Amino acid sequence: MTKVNSLNISLQQLELNKIDKLFYNTKGVKKADEGKFKEASECFTKAIELMPNDSMSYFNRATVKMNIGDLQGARSDFKLSVSFRLSSIR
């Protein structure tokens, strides 16, 4: 496989990950709105696995953790959210 083909495949995978990340974030918000916080957290975790530097996914998961009383986990996710957000605007 040539470098150009490899780069195209990598870019295509990145775009698919972005779409999948958006799907899991949207699904997680819906689950959280329904009070299904465990399922919501799982969706946000999946979104993070797909795009590990996405501040929105960490923020969403932190909010869910606050709702279930996991303050330490929420604090950690909020910090990561801010860190990734700041690094994306530099």
Phi, psi and omega in degrees: 000135180283165179297323180294315178297319179297319179295318179298319179295318179297318179294321178296318179295321177299316179296319177296320178297320178298317179295314179296320178300316179297319178301310183292325176294316179296316179296320179296319178298317179299314180297319179296319178298331179275358181082011180266073189291325178296314179295321178298315179300320178297321178295315180293325176296319177297319178299320178294321177299323181285322181223084188298344181254019184273112184295325182298319181296319178293319179298314180299316181293323177298319180297319177295317180298324176299317182294332181262003176088009178272076186292323179294316178296321178297315180301316180298314180292323177298318178298316178296321179301313180295317181300312181292325179294315179296320181291335181279343180257001178276000000 
